[in-house]
Amino acid sequence: IMSTSLGRSVTGAQFSMAGNTLIGPTTLNVLTSDTLIPLGGVTAPHWAYFRNMDSVNFLKLKTASAGAYFAKLLAGEYAFFPLLDTNAAIMAIADTASVFMEYMIINL
């Protein structure tokens, strides 16, 4: 159950963005090896939405190919959060078998 104050802060969120560049919503086939997430024209990623569309397998997100994992999405899970705008390369990797991931990334 969401508290009244939390409900107002989540549903009433509005943010000022300097640019209007984004990629998505679109889908990506995430492999069991590092899969680069295309950013399109986004040069300073900030708001990001990711959804694991698989019903069985999880996926992980990380910064660049040698970077640290920062998120794990179980089957059907989604996440909406701000990224560091210095993340020029964001990667995904599926656990057991490839999965489809829906995503949208908005420029800072």
C-alpha positions in Angstrom: 0.0 0.0 0.0 1.4 3.3 -1.0 1.4 6.2 1.5 -0.4 9.4 0.5 2.8 11.3 0.3 4.6 8.7 -1.7 1.6 8.4 -4.1 1.7 12.2 -4.7 5.4 12.3 -5.3 5.4 9.4 -7.8 2.3 10.2 -9.8 2.8 13.9 -9.7 6.4 13.9 -10.8 7.4 16.4 -13.4 11.0 17.2 -14.6 12.6 19.9 -16.7 14.8 18.5 -19.4 17.1 20.7 -21.5 16.8 18.6 -24.6 14.1 16.6 -26.4 16.1 13.7 -27.8 15.1 10.2 -26.9 15.2 6.6 -28.2 12.2 4.4 -27.9 10.0 3.0 -26.8 11.5 0.1 -28.7 12.6 -3.5 -28.2 16.0 -5.2 -28.2 16.9 -8.9 -28.4 19.3 -9.3 -25.5 21.8 -12.1 -26.0 23.6 -14.2 -23.4 26.7 -12.2 -24.3 27.2 -8.5 -23.9 24.5 -6.7 -26.0 25.0 -3.0 -26.6 21.8 -1.0 -26.1 21.5 1.4 -29.1 21.1 5.0 -27.9 20.3 6.6 -31.3 20.7 10.4 -31.0 20.9 10.3 -27.2 24.3 11.7 -26.1 23.8 12.3 -22.4 21.4 9.6 -21.2 19.3 10.4 -18.2 15.8 9.0 -17.7 15.6 5.3 -18.6 12.9 2.7 -18.7 13.7 -1.0 -19.1 11.3 -4.0 -19.1 12.2 -7.6 -19.3 9.6 -9.1 -21.7 10.6 -12.7 -21.0 8.4 -14.9 -18.9 11.2 -17.1 -17.5 14.8 -15.7 -17.8 16.3 -12.6 -16.1 18.7 -10.0 -17.6 21.3 -7.7 -16.1 22.3 -4.2 -17.1 25.8 -2.7 -16.9 27.9 0.2 -17.9 30.0 -0.7 -21.0 31.5 -4.1 -21.7 33.9 -4.1 -18.7 31.6 -2.1 -16.5 29.8 -2.9 -13.3 26.3 -4.4 -13.3 23.8 -1.9 -11.9 20.4 -3.7 -12.3 18.9 -7.1 -12.6 15.4 -7.5 -14.0 13.7 -10.8 -13.3 11.2 -12.2 -15.8 8.5 -9.6 -16.5 10.1 -6.9 -14.2 10.6 -3.3 -15.2 12.6 -0.3 -13.9 12.4 3.4 -14.4 15.4 5.4 -13.1 17.9 8.1 -13.9 21.3 7.2 -15.4 24.6 9.0 -15.1 24.8 11.2 -18.2 28.4 10.0 -18.7 27.1 6.5 -19.6 28.0 6.5 -23.3 27.6 2.8 -23.5 25.0 0.7 -21.7 25.0 -3.1 -22.1 22.5 -5.8 -21.3 23.1 -9.5 -20.9 20.5 -12.3 -20.6 21.1 -15.2 -18.2 20.1 -18.5 -19.7 18.6 -17.7 -23.1 18.1 -14.6 -25.1 15.2 -12.3 -24.0 13.4 -9.4 -25.5 13.7 -6.1 -23.6 11.6 -3.0 -24.1 13.3 0.3 -23.3 13.3 4.0 -23.7 16.1 6.4 -22.8 15.7 10.2 -22.7 18.5 12.7 -23.1 19.5 14.9 -20.2 
